[in-house]
Amino acid sequence: MASAVCFRSAVVLLDRFPALTGVDLEVDPGEALLVRGPNGAGKTTLLRAIAGLAPVVDGSAEVLGHDLRRDRRAVRRQVGLFGHVTGLYDDLTVAENVRFSIRAAGGDPDGVAVALARVELDGRLASLAVAKLSAGQRRRTALAALIGRRPALWLLDEPHAGLDARGRDLLDEVIADAIATGATVVLASHDTDRAAAVATRTVTMVGGSLEARVRVS
C-alpha cells in the first residue's frame, strides 16, 4: 500500500533559513501521527510542506501519490489544514464561509448543515457574520469547513488552541470520526495528553528534523 506521506531528506527554506533540515517521514493511510517538539522545532513548517504550501527544495516529497517537487498545487483539494490562521472572511456568515470552503475544494455544499451541527454552530449562529464571533467560535467555524471538505489527509496545527473545554471535546470527537472513516491525520500539538489519546504513533521534532519515532498503540 502506498504511503499517504513520504518525505526523504526533505529540506524547506524560510528566507534562506533551513526550517526543515532533511526530514525522513512516512505516514501510512489511516494513521494518526502526533508530531511533538518545542516551539521553533519546525512542526508548522512540516505541516505546511505536506499541504503543498511550503516548497521542498531538496530531497523528495510525495503526498497522496503526488510529487510535491513537481506540483505542489495538485494535492491541495485532498488535504485540509487546520492551523493558527482560520482563513475565514469576516463579512460572510458562518454558513457562507463553510459553503465557500467546501466549494473551493470541489466538495458537496449540501454538507454545510451537517458540518455546522457537528461543531454546534447550527441555528442562529450559522447566520451570524464571522466578524461577530468569539475566537473560539471562529475556530469552530474553521473546523466545520474542514469537516465539510472531507479531506483524505487532515493536518492539524495546535488544533486545541483557542477552544473552550466543550470545543476541545468536540474536536477530539471529530478527529476520532475522521480516523474511523479512513482519513489520515497528522497533528502537531503541545497538548500531548489529548493528542496521544487519538494518535497511533508519535514523532519528535527538534531543530528541523525528526529525532525519534515511538509507536503509541
C-alpha positions as CSV (number, residue, x, y, z in Angstrom):
1,M,0.0,0.0,0.0
2,A,1.4,3.4,-1.0
3,S,2.2,5.8,1.8
4,A,-0.1,8.8,2.4
5,V,3.0,10.9,3.1
6,C,6.6,10.0,2.1
7,F,9.4,12.5,2.7
8,R,13.0,11.6,2.1
9,S,15.8,14.0,3.2
10,A,13.3,16.8,2.7
11,V,14.6,20.4,3.1
12,V,12.5,23.5,3.3
13,L,14.0,27.0,3.4
14,L,12.3,30.0,5.0
15,D,14.1,33.2,3.9
16,R,17.1,31.1,3.2
17,F,17.0,29.6,6.7
18,P,16.6,25.8,6.8
19,A,13.4,25.2,8.6
20,L,13.4,21.6,7.7
21,T,16.9,20.2,7.6
22,G,16.5,16.8,5.9
23,V,13.3,15.2,7.2
24,D,12.6,11.5,6.6
25,L,8.9,10.7,7.3
26,E,6.5,8.0,6.2
27,V,2.8,8.1,7.2
28,D,0.6,5.2,6.3
29,P,-3.0,5.7,5.1
30,G,-5.4,5.8,8.0
31,E,-2.6,6.5,10.5
32,A,-2.9,9.2,13.2
33,L,0.5,10.7,13.7
34,L,1.4,13.1,16.5
35,V,4.3,15.5,15.9
36,R,5.6,16.9,19.1
37,G,8.5,19.2,19.9
38,P,9.4,22.7,21.2
39,N,8.5,26.0,19.6
40,G,10.6,26.6,16.6
41,A,11.3,23.0,16.0
42,G,9.7,23.0,12.5
43,K,6.3,21.4,13.2
44,T,4.3,24.1,11.5
45,T,6.7,24.1,8.5
46,L,6.4,20.3,8.2
47,L,2.6,20.5,8.1
48,R,2.7,23.4,5.6
49,A,5.1,21.4,3.4
50,I,2.8,18.4,3.5
51,A,0.0,20.6,2.4
52,G,1.9,21.9,-0.5
53,L,2.2,25.4,0.9
54,A,5.9,25.5,1.7
55,P,8.2,24.3,-1.1
56,V,10.5,21.4,-0.6
57,V,13.8,22.5,-2.2
58,D,15.8,19.3,-1.7
59,G,15.1,15.7,-1.2
60,S,11.8,14.1,-2.2
61,A,8.2,14.7,-1.0
62,E,5.2,12.7,-2.0
63,V,1.7,13.2,-0.6
64,L,-1.3,11.1,-1.6
65,G,0.6,10.0,-4.7
66,H,1.5,13.5,-5.8
67,D,5.2,14.6,-6.2
68,L,5.3,17.9,-4.4
69,R,8.6,18.8,-6.1
70,R,6.9,18.7,-9.4
71,D,3.5,20.2,-8.5
72,R,2.6,21.5,-5.0
73,R,-0.9,22.5,-6.0
74,A,-2.1,19.1,-7.1
75,V,-2.6,17.8,-3.6
76,R,-4.4,20.8,-2.1
77,R,-8.0,19.7,-2.7
78,Q,-7.3,16.4,-0.9
79,V,-5.6,18.0,2.1
80,G,-7.2,20.0,4.9
81,L,-5.1,22.2,7.1
82,F,-6.5,23.4,10.4
83,G,-4.0,25.8,11.9
84,H,-3.4,29.2,13.6
85,V,-4.9,31.1,10.6
86,T,-8.6,30.3,10.1
87,G,-8.8,31.7,6.6
88,L,-12.3,33.0,7.2
89,Y,-13.9,36.0,5.7
90,D,-15.3,38.4,8.3
91,D,-18.0,39.8,6.1
92,L,-19.5,36.4,5.3
93,T,-21.7,34.4,7.7
94,V,-20.7,31.2,9.4
95,A,-22.6,29.1,6.9
96,E,-21.4,31.1,3.9
97,N,-17.8,30.7,4.9
98,V,-18.2,26.9,5.3
99,R,-20.0,26.7,2.0
100,F,-17.3,28.7,0.2
101,S,-14.6,26.5,1.6
102,I,-16.4,23.3,0.6
103,R,-17.0,24.6,-3.0
104,A,-13.3,25.7,-3.3
105,A,-12.3,22.1,-2.5
106,G,-14.7,20.7,-5.0
107,G,-16.9,19.2,-2.3
108,D,-20.7,18.9,-1.9
109,P,-22.1,22.1,-0.4
110,D,-25.1,20.1,0.8
111,G,-22.8,19.1,3.7
112,V,-22.8,22.5,5.2
113,A,-25.7,21.9,7.7
114,V,-24.2,18.6,8.9
115,A,-20.8,20.2,9.4
116,L,-22.2,23.1,11.4
117,A,-24.3,20.8,13.6
118,R,-21.3,18.7,14.3
119,V,-19.5,21.6,15.9
120,E,-22.7,23.1,17.4
121,L,-22.8,26.2,15.2
122,D,-26.2,25.4,13.7
123,G,-29.3,27.5,14.2
124,R,-28.9,31.2,14.8
125,L,-25.2,31.1,14.9
126,A,-25.0,29.9,11.4
127,S,-26.4,33.2,10.1
128,L,-24.0,35.4,12.1
129,A,-21.2,37.3,10.3
130,V,-17.8,35.8,11.3
131,A,-16.8,39.3,12.4
132,K,-19.2,39.0,15.3
133,L,-17.9,35.7,16.6
134,S,-15.7,34.9,19.5
135,A,-12.2,33.4,18.9
136,G,-13.5,30.0,19.9
137,Q,-16.5,30.3,17.5
138,R,-14.1,31.3,14.7
139,R,-12.1,28.1,15.4
140,R,-15.2,26.0,15.3
141,T,-16.2,27.6,12.0
142,A,-12.9,26.7,10.5
143,L,-13.3,23.2,11.9
144,A,-16.7,22.9,10.3
145,A,-15.2,24.0,7.0
146,L,-12.7,21.2,7.3
147,I,-15.4,18.6,8.2
148,G,-17.4,19.7,5.2
149,R,-14.5,19.3,2.8
150,R,-13.9,15.7,4.0
151,P,-10.2,15.7,3.1
152,A,-8.3,12.4,2.7
153,L,-5.4,13.9,4.8
154,W,-6.1,16.1,7.9
155,L,-3.2,18.4,9.0
156,L,-3.9,19.9,12.5
157,D,-1.5,22.5,13.9
158,E,-2.1,23.1,17.6
159,P,-5.8,22.3,17.0
160,H,-6.9,22.7,20.6
161,A,-5.6,26.2,20.9
162,G,-8.3,28.9,21.3
163,L,-11.1,26.4,22.1
164,D,-13.0,26.1,25.3
165,A,-13.5,22.8,27.1
166,R,-16.5,21.9,25.0
167,G,-14.8,22.9,21.8
168,R,-11.8,20.7,22.7
169,D,-14.1,17.7,23.3
170,L,-15.8,18.3,20.0
171,L,-12.5,18.5,18.2
172,D,-11.4,15.2,19.7
173,E,-14.7,13.6,18.6
174,V,-14.2,15.0,15.1
175,I,-10.7,13.7,14.9
176,A,-11.8,10.2,16.0
177,D,-14.6,10.3,13.4
178,A,-12.1,11.2,10.7
179,I,-9.8,8.3,11.6
180,A,-12.8,5.9,11.8
181,T,-13.8,6.8,8.2
182,G,-10.3,6.1,6.9
183,A,-8.7,9.5,6.8
184,T,-5.1,10.1,7.6
185,V,-4.3,12.5,10.4
186,V,-1.1,14.4,11.2
187,L,-1.3,16.7,14.1
188,A,1.2,18.9,15.9
189,S,0.3,19.7,19.5
190,H,1.6,20.9,22.8
191,D,-1.5,19.2,24.4
192,T,0.2,15.9,24.1
193,D,-2.1,14.1,26.6
194,R,-5.1,14.8,24.4
195,A,-3.3,14.2,21.1
196,A,-1.7,11.0,22.3
197,A,-5.2,9.6,23.1
198,V,-6.0,9.5,19.3
199,A,-2.5,9.1,17.9
200,T,-1.2,5.7,16.7
201,R,2.4,7.0,16.6
202,T,4.4,9.8,17.9
203,V,7.5,11.5,16.4
204,T,9.6,14.2,18.0
205,M,10.9,17.2,16.0
206,V,13.9,19.1,17.1
207,G,15.9,21.7,15.1
208,G,14.0,21.0,11.8
209,S,14.5,17.2,11.8
210,L,12.8,14.2,13.4
211,E,14.6,12.9,16.5
212,A,12.7,9.8,17.5
213,R,9.8,7.5,16.5
214,V,7.7,5.9,19.1
215,R,4.8,3.5,18.4
216,V,1.9,4.5,20.7
217,S,-0.5,1.7,20.0
